[in-house]
Amino acid sequence: MTQTINDIIRSRRTIGSFKPEVPAASMIEAALEVARWAPNHKKTEPWRVYWFGPQTTAAVIQLNSSLIEKKKGATEAEAKRKSWSAIPGWLAVTCVRSSDPFRAEEDYAACCCFIQNLMIALWTSEIGSKWSTGDVTRDPEFDRLIGINPETERVAGLIWYGFPAVIPAQSRQPVSSFLRRLE
């Protein structure tokens, strides 16, 4: 049975536990091809994607473990290192900065649309993902590790991906909880 876009959006989940198999690069490239069609004001296409190899992944895991150890101790740091080491695929999505505050906001919104498109496109290939904006993504060392200049780009998210080991249940509030009809 073919799923509709509505089915795909409703069934997509944030995945926290992945199988060890790494999805084929062609599958990720196909999802990126779809993601780039995100709406963006003035067609700025402000997103940049950094695809981590093993060396960058290990360095980011080490950075995160160091940050956790300072805040929560060695036991928590080691637990996080173990869980992050099991994540099969890593991307960082950044947004090109603009000196114009309105354009900067529009561009960041476009990058968020890009990430949503990416996650939906991955899901259509049965690849789960998680969008993180945790402390590690705001640390200056993270910028250095992925090779960005924080004056010209900002991190919009760290995207983990892989085949889901577990697909969690999910629910949402009814439309009536947020919809306000105006006259």
C-alpha positions as CSV (number, residue, x, y, z in Angstrom):
1,M,0.0,0.0,0.0
2,T,1.4,3.4,-1.0
3,Q,1.5,6.0,1.9
4,T,0.2,9.5,1.3
5,I,2.2,12.5,2.5
6,N,-0.3,12.8,5.4
7,D,0.4,9.2,6.5
8,I,4.1,9.8,6.3
9,I,4.0,13.0,8.4
10,R,1.7,11.4,11.0
11,S,3.9,8.2,11.3
12,R,7.3,9.9,11.4
13,R,8.9,9.7,14.9
14,T,12.0,11.0,16.5
15,I,14.2,8.0,16.9
16,G,16.5,7.5,19.9
17,S,17.6,4.0,19.3
18,F,19.1,2.8,16.0
19,K,20.1,-0.5,14.5
20,P,23.9,-0.6,13.8
21,E,23.5,-0.8,10.0
22,V,24.4,2.4,8.2
23,P,22.0,3.5,5.5
24,A,23.5,3.7,2.0
25,A,24.9,7.1,1.1
26,S,22.6,7.1,-2.0
27,M,19.6,7.1,0.4
28,I,20.9,10.1,2.3
29,E,21.7,11.9,-0.9
30,A,18.2,11.2,-2.2
31,A,16.7,12.7,1.0
32,L,18.9,15.8,0.7
33,E,17.7,16.2,-2.9
34,V,14.2,16.4,-1.6
35,A,15.0,18.5,1.4
36,R,16.5,21.3,-0.7
37,W,13.0,22.1,-2.0
38,A,12.1,23.8,1.3
39,P,10.4,27.1,1.1
40,N,12.8,30.0,1.5
41,H,12.3,33.7,1.3
42,K,14.0,35.3,-1.8
43,K,15.3,31.8,-2.7
44,T,18.3,32.3,-0.5
45,E,18.8,28.5,0.1
46,P,20.7,29.4,3.3
47,W,21.2,25.8,4.5
48,R,24.6,24.1,4.5
49,V,25.0,20.4,5.3
50,Y,28.1,18.7,6.9
51,W,28.2,14.9,6.6
52,F,30.3,13.5,9.4
53,G,32.9,10.7,8.8
54,P,34.3,8.6,11.6
55,Q,36.9,11.1,12.6
56,T,34.5,14.0,13.0
57,T,31.9,11.8,14.7
58,A,34.5,10.6,17.3
59,A,35.7,14.2,17.9
60,V,32.1,15.4,18.5
61,I,31.4,12.5,20.8
62,Q,34.5,13.4,22.7
63,L,33.5,17.0,23.0
64,N,30.1,16.1,24.2
65,S,31.4,13.7,26.7
66,S,33.8,16.4,28.1
67,L,30.9,18.9,28.4
68,I,28.7,16.3,30.2
69,E,31.5,15.3,32.5
70,K,31.9,19.0,33.6
71,K,28.2,19.3,34.3
72,K,27.1,15.8,35.5
73,G,30.2,13.7,36.2
74,A,32.1,10.9,34.6
75,T,29.4,8.3,34.9
76,E,26.9,10.4,32.9
77,A,29.6,11.3,30.4
78,E,30.5,7.6,29.8
79,A,26.8,6.7,29.4
80,K,26.3,9.5,26.8
81,R,29.5,8.4,25.0
82,K,28.2,4.9,24.7
83,S,24.8,5.9,23.4
84,W,26.2,8.4,20.9
85,S,28.8,5.9,19.7
86,A,25.9,3.7,18.6
87,I,24.4,6.3,16.3
88,P,25.1,5.2,12.7
89,G,24.8,8.5,10.8
90,W,25.5,12.1,11.5
91,L,24.8,15.4,9.7
92,A,25.0,19.0,10.9
93,V,22.8,21.6,9.2
94,T,23.8,25.2,9.4
95,C,22.3,28.4,8.3
96,V,24.1,31.2,6.5
97,R,24.0,34.3,8.7
98,S,22.6,37.6,7.4
99,S,23.2,41.1,8.8
100,D,19.6,41.9,8.1
101,P,17.5,40.8,11.1
102,F,14.4,40.1,9.1
103,R,16.3,38.0,6.5
104,A,18.2,36.2,9.3
105,E,14.9,35.1,10.8
106,E,13.4,34.1,7.4
107,D,16.6,32.1,6.6
108,Y,16.6,30.3,9.9
109,A,12.9,29.4,9.4
110,A,13.9,28.1,5.9
111,C,16.6,25.9,7.4
112,C,14.1,24.5,9.9
113,C,11.8,23.7,6.9
114,F,14.8,22.0,5.2
115,I,15.5,19.8,8.2
116,Q,11.8,18.8,8.4
117,N,11.8,18.0,4.7
118,L,15.0,15.9,5.3
119,M,13.5,14.0,8.2
120,I,10.3,13.2,6.2
121,A,12.3,12.2,3.1
122,L,14.4,9.9,5.3
123,W,11.3,8.4,6.8
124,T,9.9,7.5,3.4
125,S,13.0,5.2,3.1
126,E,12.4,3.8,6.6
127,I,15.3,5.8,8.0
128,G,14.7,7.3,11.3
129,S,16.2,10.5,12.6
130,K,16.6,12.8,15.5
131,W,17.1,16.6,15.4
132,S,19.2,17.8,18.2
133,T,20.1,21.3,19.3
134,G,21.9,20.3,22.5
135,D,24.7,22.1,24.3
136,V,27.4,20.5,22.1
137,T,26.0,22.3,19.0
138,R,26.4,25.7,20.7
139,D,30.0,25.1,21.9
140,P,32.6,27.0,19.9
141,E,34.7,23.8,19.6
142,F,31.8,22.2,17.6
143,D,32.1,25.0,15.0
144,R,35.8,24.3,14.7
145,L,35.3,20.5,14.4
146,I,32.9,20.8,11.5
147,G,34.8,23.7,9.9
148,I,32.4,26.6,10.1
149,N,33.0,30.2,10.8
150,P,30.5,31.2,13.5
151,E,30.4,34.8,12.1
152,T,29.0,33.5,8.8
153,E,27.1,30.4,9.7
154,R,25.1,29.2,12.7
155,V,24.2,25.6,13.6
156,A,20.5,24.9,13.1
157,G,20.7,21.2,14.2
158,L,22.6,18.0,14.6
159,I,20.8,15.3,12.7
160,W,21.3,11.6,13.7
161,Y,20.0,9.0,11.3
162,G,19.7,5.3,10.9
163,F,17.3,2.4,10.8
164,P,15.1,2.5,13.9
165,A,15.6,-0.2,16.5
166,V,12.5,1.1,18.3
167,I,9.7,3.3,16.9
168,P,8.0,5.1,19.8
169,A,4.3,5.7,20.1
170,Q,3.2,9.3,19.8
171,S,0.2,11.5,20.2
172,R,-0.7,15.1,19.6
173,Q,-3.3,17.6,21.0
174,P,-6.5,18.0,19.0
175,V,-6.6,20.8,16.5
176,S,-9.2,22.5,18.7
177,S,-6.5,23.0,21.3
178,F,-4.6,25.5,19.2
179,L,-6.9,26.7,16.5
180,R,-8.6,30.1,17.0
181,R,-11.1,31.1,14.3
182,L,-11.2,34.9,13.7
183,E,-14.1,37.0,12.3
